[in-house]
Amino acid sequence: RSTSNKILTMLIELIFSISNYRTIDPLINILFWTVLNNVLAEKEVIKVIESFFNVGKTKNFSKLREIQLNDSMFSSFSDVPPYNLKNYSDTIVLEELRFSSISDYEYKIIDPITSIFGNVAITKFRLMQKGMLVDNKAFTGTHITINGRATFVLIMKDGWKIVHFHLDKTFEWFSLKIISVL
């Protein structure tokens, strides 16, 4: 469980252990509602990020436009060409291309950590993606599994919107092969 969930649980237990909840210290009350709001915001942020990856399953590309901020401050980059920092419109095109060329897409968000600073949220996590990479010209496919890491930055503007993300692969398998050879 996240730290804020642990704090929230402790606060709830404290409140219920006090027989007359109306006499709770105002500072505890403020702390309780602050933590509760952060926990709820963290869950909303994760839902937005999950809807990003769910596009790979549903192929509902319009969702990408709903959850990403169409603004000059938007940016993304990854370890997949082109390597440059991409703007909103280039990112949308590349995401649609990537998600449309993978069938039987699955993903798993692992150990997400979300920090919220006012109207900005930063979420980092490990990511497992797999599916069938389809070559429509050759009518062939290759099973792929990609283990990686991700960072998403969201801003609260008509709901949580993705304003930046970075995806890259981790090369754990490479390290394991070297160790096993030695």
Backbone bond lengths (Angstrom), bond angles and torsions (degrees), N, CA, C in turn:
res aa  C-N    CA-C-N  psi(-1)  N-CA   C-N-CA  omega(-1)  CA-C   N-CA-C  phi
1 R - - - 1.448 - - 1.519 110.16 -
2 S 1.331 115.23 150.52 1.454 118.90 -179.74 1.525 109.72 -72.45
3 T 1.324 115.85 162.06 1.452 121.57 -179.99 1.515 111.15 -58.98
4 S 1.327 117.45 -42.21 1.468 119.34 -178.80 1.523 110.91 -66.15
5 N 1.345 118.18 -34.20 1.464 120.37 175.97 1.524 110.84 -65.04
6 K 1.336 117.34 -40.22 1.458 121.17 178.37 1.526 110.36 -63.93
7 I 1.330 116.58 -43.95 1.464 120.51 179.29 1.518 109.94 -63.84
8 L 1.323 116.96 -42.83 1.459 120.87 179.09 1.524 110.65 -60.39
9 T 1.310 117.32 -44.35 1.461 121.30 178.64 1.523 111.10 -60.68
10 M 1.330 116.52 -44.07 1.467 120.35 178.53 1.526 111.00 -62.30
11 L 1.336 116.88 -41.62 1.459 119.84 -179.89 1.524 111.79 -66.26
12 I 1.311 117.03 -40.50 1.467 120.49 178.33 1.524 109.82 -62.92
13 E 1.338 116.70 -43.60 1.458 120.33 178.03 1.518 110.68 -61.81
14 L 1.319 117.06 -40.69 1.466 121.01 178.08 1.521 110.93 -62.59
15 I 1.309 116.25 -45.37 1.465 120.07 -178.55 1.522 110.85 -62.80
16 F 1.330 117.10 -43.99 1.461 119.60 -178.88 1.523 112.59 -73.26
17 S 1.319 117.37 -20.28 1.457 119.34 178.01 1.529 111.88 -78.98
18 I 1.320 116.15 -17.67 1.463 120.51 177.48 1.524 107.63 -87.30
19 S 1.316 115.83 124.04 1.466 118.63 -173.60 1.527 112.39 -66.63
20 N 1.312 117.86 -38.44 1.458 120.29 -179.26 1.526 108.34 -109.50
21 Y 1.337 117.13 90.57 1.456 121.25 -173.97 1.526 113.46 -63.71
22 R 1.316 118.39 -13.98 1.472 120.43 -179.72 1.520 111.96 -75.21
23 T 1.314 117.21 -15.79 1.461 120.19 -179.44 1.530 112.09 -95.26
24 I 1.308 117.33 12.32 1.468 121.14 179.85 1.521 109.33 -62.57
25 D 1.295 114.58 137.59 1.455 121.62 178.17 1.532 108.97 -55.91
26 P 1.335 118.27 132.39 1.472 120.93 -179.83 1.532 113.29 -56.30
27 L 1.329 117.47 -31.77 1.456 120.62 179.03 1.532 110.77 -65.83
28 I 1.337 116.53 -41.05 1.462 120.28 176.87 1.520 109.74 -64.05
29 N 1.317 116.18 -39.80 1.466 121.11 178.78 1.532 110.54 -60.52
30 I 1.323 117.24 -46.11 1.471 121.72 179.13 1.525 109.96 -63.28
31 L 1.326 116.38 -44.83 1.454 121.14 179.44 1.524 110.70 -60.96
32 F 1.317 116.63 -44.58 1.457 121.71 179.08 1.524 111.18 -56.84
33 W 1.327 117.26 -50.02 1.470 120.41 -177.17 1.521 111.91 -70.10
34 T 1.322 117.50 -32.07 1.466 120.67 176.28 1.528 110.36 -64.73
35 V 1.327 115.94 -47.52 1.466 119.95 179.68 1.520 110.15 -64.58
36 L 1.322 117.33 -43.14 1.467 120.64 178.74 1.524 111.09 -59.16
37 N 1.331 117.13 -44.90 1.471 120.48 178.40 1.522 111.25 -62.36
38 N 1.339 117.98 -39.65 1.464 120.42 177.98 1.521 111.60 -65.93
39 V 1.326 117.52 -40.45 1.468 120.64 178.77 1.527 109.42 -62.52
40 L 1.333 116.62 -44.71 1.466 119.91 179.17 1.523 110.95 -64.23
41 A 1.339 117.13 -41.49 1.467 120.87 178.89 1.529 110.34 -64.00
42 E 1.339 117.84 -41.03 1.464 120.95 178.06 1.522 110.38 -58.88
43 K 1.316 117.03 -43.25 1.471 121.29 179.77 1.536 110.53 -64.28
44 E 1.333 117.62 -39.55 1.463 121.05 178.13 1.529 110.48 -64.94
45 V 1.315 116.99 -41.85 1.471 121.63 179.48 1.521 109.89 -61.94
46 I 1.320 117.59 -46.26 1.470 121.28 179.13 1.526 110.59 -61.88
47 K 1.330 117.49 -37.73 1.472 120.14 178.04 1.527 111.07 -61.86
48 V 1.321 117.05 -40.68 1.471 120.63 178.78 1.532 109.37 -63.56
49 I 1.325 116.98 -44.74 1.465 120.59 -179.38 1.532 110.40 -65.54
50 E 1.325 116.93 -40.48 1.471 119.72 176.63 1.528 110.83 -62.56
51 S 1.325 117.09 -38.50 1.474 118.97 179.33 1.528 110.76 -66.29
52 F 1.336 117.38 -30.23 1.465 121.65 174.38 1.528 109.81 -59.61
53 F 1.327 116.91 -51.52 1.463 120.23 -177.83 1.525 112.21 -74.62
54 N 1.334 118.10 -27.13 1.464 120.73 176.98 1.529 112.14 -63.32
55 V 1.323 116.99 -21.53 1.465 120.53 175.96 1.535 109.48 -58.63
56 G 1.336 116.98 -33.17 1.459 120.61 177.00 1.510 112.35 -62.47
57 K 1.324 117.21 -28.94 1.467 121.58 178.49 1.520 111.70 -86.26
58 T 1.347 115.80 -46.23 1.469 120.54 -172.88 1.514 113.61 -85.16
59 K 1.325 117.16 -24.88 1.472 124.01 -174.34 1.533 111.03 62.24
60 N 1.335 117.05 22.76 1.466 122.84 175.58 1.532 107.82 -86.38
61 F 1.320 115.97 82.98 1.460 121.68 -172.91 1.530 113.48 -67.97
62 S 1.318 118.23 -20.01 1.470 119.98 178.47 1.530 110.86 -63.93
63 K 1.323 116.89 -24.59 1.472 121.28 178.82 1.525 110.65 -62.10
64 L 1.334 116.90 -33.24 1.462 120.37 178.99 1.523 111.59 -60.62
65 R 1.317 116.83 -36.77 1.464 121.07 179.19 1.528 111.67 -72.79
66 E 1.320 117.20 -29.31 1.469 121.59 179.85 1.521 112.10 -72.47
67 I 1.324 117.47 -36.72 1.467 120.26 -170.34 1.526 114.00 -100.78
68 Q 1.338 117.51 -4.17 1.459 120.96 177.99 1.527 109.46 -113.60
69 L 1.314 115.19 141.98 1.458 121.04 -175.91 1.526 110.48 -78.90
70 N 1.325 115.78 115.44 1.457 121.58 177.77 1.522 107.70 -81.51
71 D 1.321 115.09 86.83 1.456 121.57 -173.00 1.528 108.12 -153.97
72 S 1.312 116.27 157.11 1.467 120.04 -179.65 1.528 112.04 -65.70
73 M 1.328 118.37 -18.87 1.466 119.65 179.13 1.538 112.50 -81.77
74 F 1.327 118.32 -7.25 1.464 121.16 178.78 1.526 110.04 -69.17
75 S 1.342 115.78 142.49 1.457 120.30 174.93 1.526 109.37 -156.11
76 S 1.327 115.22 157.91 1.465 121.01 175.16 1.520 108.44 -153.95
77 F 1.327 114.95 155.76 1.457 119.36 169.30 1.511 109.52 -157.98
78 S 1.330 114.86 159.72 1.456 120.50 -179.16 1.518 108.72 -154.59
79 D 1.328 115.13 -178.35 1.460 119.77 179.22 1.520 111.91 -93.74
80 V 1.337 115.97 17.54 1.465 122.26 175.64 1.533 107.56 -107.83
81 P 1.319 118.80 132.39 1.474 120.25 -178.87 1.522 112.10 -58.01
82 P 1.291 118.01 148.49 1.468 128.95 -4.62 1.535 110.22 -73.41
83 Y 1.308 116.17 144.45 1.455 122.26 -172.71 1.525 114.48 -84.06
84 N 1.296 117.54 -9.89 1.463 120.72 -176.38 1.531 111.09 -69.21
85 L 1.320 115.17 164.69 1.454 122.00 174.15 1.525 107.62 -69.37
86 K 1.320 116.76 125.46 1.470 120.75 -173.85 1.523 111.39 -105.40
87 N 1.327 115.42 149.25 1.459 121.59 176.90 1.528 109.65 -88.96
88 Y 1.316 116.30 -176.99 1.460 122.29 -176.40 1.531 112.44 -58.42
89 S 1.329 117.58 -53.97 1.471 119.95 -173.72 1.528 112.14 -66.84
90 D 1.338 118.00 -40.46 1.468 119.96 177.15 1.532 110.97 -64.90
91 T 1.325 116.03 -38.54 1.460 120.53 179.40 1.518 111.13 -63.15
92 I 1.319 117.43 -44.65 1.471 121.45 -179.90 1.531 110.15 -58.93
93 V 1.326 116.43 -47.00 1.472 120.68 -179.33 1.526 110.75 -60.92
94 L 1.329 116.86 -45.44 1.465 120.62 -178.10 1.533 111.95 -68.65
95 E 1.339 117.24 -36.29 1.466 120.14 177.22 1.527 110.70 -65.29
96 E 1.317 116.33 -43.95 1.464 119.75 178.51 1.526 110.57 -60.86
97 L 1.315 117.10 -43.06 1.461 121.67 178.49 1.526 110.88 -62.28
98 R 1.315 116.18 -46.22 1.467 120.69 -178.73 1.525 111.15 -63.63
99 F 1.334 117.05 -50.87 1.465 120.20 -177.07 1.532 112.27 -68.30
100 S 1.331 117.84 -31.05 1.466 119.00 -180.00 1.526 112.23 -74.89
101 S 1.332 117.86 -21.31 1.460 120.09 -178.15 1.535 112.90 -93.33
102 I 1.342 117.43 3.45 1.464 120.59 177.31 1.525 108.43 -118.46
103 S 1.335 116.49 117.81 1.464 120.09 175.77 1.528 108.57 -99.88
104 D 1.315 115.82 164.13 1.474 121.91 -178.26 1.532 111.00 52.94
105 Y 1.307 115.55 39.14 1.466 121.97 -175.61 1.528 110.75 -69.58
106 E 1.307 115.11 135.40 1.460 122.78 173.28 1.521 107.81 -137.33
107 Y 1.320 115.55 153.99 1.460 119.79 176.94 1.519 109.16 -147.49
108 K 1.319 115.22 160.33 1.456 120.96 174.80 1.517 107.92 -143.95
109 I 1.321 115.62 124.19 1.463 122.14 174.93 1.524 106.34 -88.44
110 I 1.336 116.68 124.64 1.459 121.76 -173.44 1.536 109.84 -117.40
111 D 1.315 115.24 127.42 1.470 123.00 175.44 1.536 113.60 52.56
112 P 1.329 118.09 56.12 1.466 118.56 178.90 1.532 111.26 -70.08
113 I 1.307 114.69 141.48 1.471 121.80 174.41 1.521 106.33 -126.72
114 T 1.314 115.92 121.31 1.462 121.11 -179.17 1.517 109.64 -115.86
115 S 1.317 115.71 132.32 1.464 122.44 173.85 1.517 107.22 -118.69
116 I 1.323 115.56 133.96 1.463 119.87 -178.55 1.521 108.59 -117.93
117 F 1.326 114.49 128.71 1.456 122.66 179.92 1.520 107.75 -124.78
118 G 1.316 117.17 87.56 1.469 120.80 -177.65 1.517 110.09 66.26
119 N 1.338 116.09 -114.15 1.468 120.12 -178.48 1.533 113.12 -100.08
120 V 1.341 116.62 17.61 1.463 121.61 178.63 1.528 109.22 -123.44
121 A 1.331 115.96 135.73 1.461 121.57 177.06 1.520 109.20 -124.62
122 I 1.315 115.67 139.02 1.464 121.98 175.60 1.522 106.81 -121.41
123 T 1.319 115.62 124.94 1.460 120.92 178.87 1.512 109.00 -124.16
124 K 1.310 115.21 131.23 1.474 120.81 177.20 1.518 107.56 -127.64
125 F 1.331 115.32 145.67 1.455 120.60 -177.19 1.521 110.40 -165.20
126 R 1.325 114.86 165.75 1.454 120.80 169.49 1.519 106.26 -90.39
127 L 1.321 116.35 153.06 1.457 121.29 -172.91 1.518 109.99 -138.73
128 M 1.336 115.37 132.39 1.455 120.70 173.04 1.527 106.47 -115.81
129 Q 1.332 116.24 127.19 1.459 122.04 177.03 1.522 108.01 -127.43
130 K 1.323 115.97 141.24 1.459 118.42 175.20 1.515 109.87 -150.85
131 G 1.325 113.88 161.85 1.454 120.63 179.86 1.512 110.09 166.43
132 M 1.318 114.63 -164.81 1.462 121.74 179.66 1.522 107.75 -109.36
133 L 1.324 116.63 114.27 1.458 121.83 176.13 1.514 107.25 -79.33
134 V 1.331 115.99 115.68 1.462 121.61 -172.11 1.522 110.64 -100.95
135 D 1.336 115.50 131.91 1.456 122.45 172.56 1.528 106.17 -104.82
136 N 1.343 116.65 100.47 1.464 121.10 -175.40 1.521 113.51 -68.22
137 K 1.332 117.86 -23.94 1.470 119.97 179.32 1.521 111.25 -75.21
138 A 1.330 116.66 -41.18 1.466 120.68 -177.63 1.532 111.86 -94.90
139 F 1.331 116.68 -3.32 1.472 122.02 -177.49 1.530 111.71 53.74
140 T 1.345 115.25 45.73 1.459 120.99 178.03 1.524 109.03 -128.49
141 G 1.306 114.63 167.36 1.452 119.92 177.36 1.515 110.78 -147.31
142 T 1.312 115.37 153.35 1.449 122.13 179.18 1.519 108.70 -130.96
143 H 1.338 115.94 128.86 1.464 119.04 175.41 1.524 108.93 -69.22
144 I 1.332 115.60 133.16 1.462 119.58 178.79 1.522 109.62 -127.88
145 T 1.297 115.05 147.82 1.467 122.84 169.22 1.509 105.93 -134.56
146 I 1.310 115.81 125.25 1.460 121.28 -178.24 1.522 107.92 -120.25
147 N 1.309 115.92 117.59 1.459 121.18 172.04 1.518 106.67 -99.42
148 G 1.304 115.44 130.34 1.452 117.96 -176.49 1.504 112.22 -153.74
149 R 1.298 113.54 -166.07 1.459 121.20 177.18 1.509 107.69 -137.88
150 A 1.312 115.16 158.36 1.457 119.70 -175.60 1.517 110.73 -145.91
151 T 1.304 114.45 149.79 1.456 122.11 171.38 1.523 106.88 -132.26
152 F 1.315 116.43 129.04 1.455 122.38 177.16 1.518 108.77 -122.73
153 V 1.324 116.10 136.39 1.457 122.34 173.85 1.520 106.67 -115.78
154 L 1.319 115.92 126.33 1.464 121.41 -179.60 1.518 109.38 -122.12
155 I 1.320 114.84 152.01 1.457 121.42 177.56 1.526 107.93 -125.38
156 M 1.331 115.55 143.22 1.458 120.13 178.01 1.527 107.80 -83.88
157 K 1.321 115.05 104.94 1.466 121.39 179.42 1.518 105.78 -151.18
158 D 1.328 117.02 99.43 1.471 121.76 -170.76 1.521 109.64 57.45
159 G 1.323 116.42 49.91 1.461 122.64 -174.00 1.520 109.01 94.04
160 W 1.314 116.77 170.87 1.465 120.71 179.31 1.523 109.80 -72.40
161 K 1.339 115.93 127.59 1.469 122.83 179.01 1.528 108.99 -125.63
162 I 1.320 115.53 140.95 1.461 120.87 176.51 1.524 108.25 -73.94
163 V 1.332 116.00 126.73 1.459 120.71 179.24 1.537 111.10 -112.65
164 H 1.332 116.24 -18.34 1.466 120.68 176.72 1.529 108.60 -160.89
165 F 1.323 116.07 144.87 1.456 119.69 168.75 1.512 110.32 -149.24
166 H 1.317 113.42 156.58 1.463 121.91 179.14 1.520 106.91 -138.14
167 L 1.323 116.14 124.85 1.464 122.99 177.40 1.522 108.98 -120.81
168 D 1.311 117.28 135.68 1.459 119.36 171.33 1.519 110.46 -150.21
169 K 1.323 114.60 159.44 1.462 121.86 -179.25 1.519 109.29 -83.62
170 T 1.320 115.16 149.26 1.458 119.94 169.72 1.518 106.66 -104.03
171 F 1.290 116.11 151.58 1.458 120.37 -174.63 1.525 111.05 -115.40
172 E 1.346 116.09 48.29 1.463 121.27 179.11 1.518 111.14 -60.45
173 W 1.336 117.03 -38.66 1.465 120.91 -178.11 1.522 110.80 -60.36
174 F 1.344 117.06 -35.86 1.461 121.45 -179.05 1.526 109.55 -64.61
175 S 1.329 117.30 -45.30 1.459 121.65 179.27 1.516 110.61 -62.78
176 L 1.321 117.25 -41.40 1.461 120.63 -179.19 1.524 111.20 -65.02
177 K 1.336 117.96 -38.17 1.459 120.29 179.82 1.541 110.42 -66.82
178 I 1.321 117.03 -40.03 1.467 119.58 179.47 1.514 109.72 -63.76
179 I 1.320 118.16 -44.94 1.453 121.47 179.93 1.515 111.03 -62.02
180 S 1.353 116.70 -42.41 1.461 118.94 -177.87 1.531 112.04 -69.74
181 V 1.314 117.67 -27.12 1.474 120.75 177.92 1.520 110.29 -74.27
182 L 1.323 116.18 -37.33 1.479 120.24 -179.33 1.493 107.94 -71.17
